């Protein structure tokens, strides 16, 4: 292993821009970080230090260390700050005790797309103050217009492997040096030190430009959402109707405000308005708020997608648990919507609405409503198809029985007797009763039939002529 001393370059300040923030990598590969050692403490004078032979890592050393023994890997690098170094002690260090074998832990599993590995702030000074920003999981990882920061006086190792070949960011700061164009950063990433620090199947591309849209820009991590959610473990919730914000891997108890905006809307200004107008109030100091532009799928009757649009999503989470989980967030959501109703026209906002988690299970859920609508659509489609086939002659409508048929069946059912066919009509039911030529078949054929100059008449057997004459 080569031990190389490097002077720290002066830090170049990167100013924030519309739609972009600073995202800082949390883990490090520093010698002085106790979390990097398997024994949980920094090795001292009586300890034997071991770096695994096949391990490839760059280790930052801030101070001078005395050790009993040190085993180095085949490939690696020490980054020594001014005055830092190592010395070997002959004998036991009284302040260290008997001594142990301390092994440097493996950091290969530290993934770029793990939201827990990043912290966000509006400026680099906010990192020192501990003033962090909250984001949904997809936006917790650096977005395409964010400034990526690897801490000064520190080294790191990160695995950049995602579903896409390139990860785009605005700028990258390493060891106090800021890279704002892709050419310079590529040279660093391909250097021996850069290859030890940045690994994986995807590459980092530095675009150097801010978000050009004052209404905000989308994060650009949707293509790696599955990779991001692999590292996320969702916690159990107290609310019975949790919500799933766009870009988040887990359901939450809280509220989501959705805002329809115009071209005069300014995302950064509105985020600051919410911070100063609401989150600065003591009753809301426990609220976590994430504001971002997200895509929304437009659906016909809430089911069939036909277009996409954008909206502003405001996610509100509180620290309440049990039956009160999400109630404070809902109160804030109502205040935000009320403010929009009165001042929205001055803020470039057309309308706003919100959803809130609640223990009150009433009404139909989104899935049930979608199922009902889908059922109605299927029924309508079937009816339209039937009409088209009928008009083309490919479908015949069944002939319905007449009313007299149902009445006759009903009477038969009531009487329970045989079917009464009435009497024989010699004119219609028996056409042979009236021959083509009179007298051709004898006098029996004319029985019951009278011929007059006005026409042909027959005797109706229902009526008795004897009774009528009487």
URJO-V160288 format. One line per field, one symbol per residue. phi: phi as a letter, one per 30 degrees, with the letter a starting at -180 (. if undefined). burial: # if it has 9 or more other ideal C-beta (glycine too) atoms within 8 Angstrom, else .. A space follows every 50 residues. Layout:
phi = ???
burial = ???
This chain:
phi = .cccdbdddddcdcddbdibbcccdddbbdddddddcddibdebeccccb cedcdcacccbcbcbcbdabccddblacccddidlbbcccjddedcidjb cccdddcdddcedceddbbbadbddddddiccccbdedcddecdccccbc edhacabbccbbdcdbccbdabcbhiccccbddddddddcdeddddccbj dcccccdicdddcddjbddjcddcddddddcccdcdccdcbdcbddicdb dbclbbccbcbcdddbdddddddddddbdddedcdcdcbbcacbdbddbd hibddbabbbbccccbbbcdbidcdidddddddddddddddcbeddcicd aabbcbdaddcbicddddddddddddddddddddddddddddicbcdddd dddddddddddddddicddcdicdcddcdbdddcddbdidcjdddcdibc cbdckcbbddddccdddddd
burial = #......#..#..#.##########.#####.#..##....######### ##..#.######..####.#..#..######..#.#.##..##..#..#. .###..#..######.##.##..#.##....#..################ #.##########....#.############.#.##..##...######## .#.####..##...########.##.###.##....#.#.###.#.##.# .########.#...####.##.###..##....#..#.########.##. ..#......#########.#....######.######.##...#..###. .#.#.###..........##.###..#........#..##.......... .....#.....#.............#...#..............##..#. .......#............
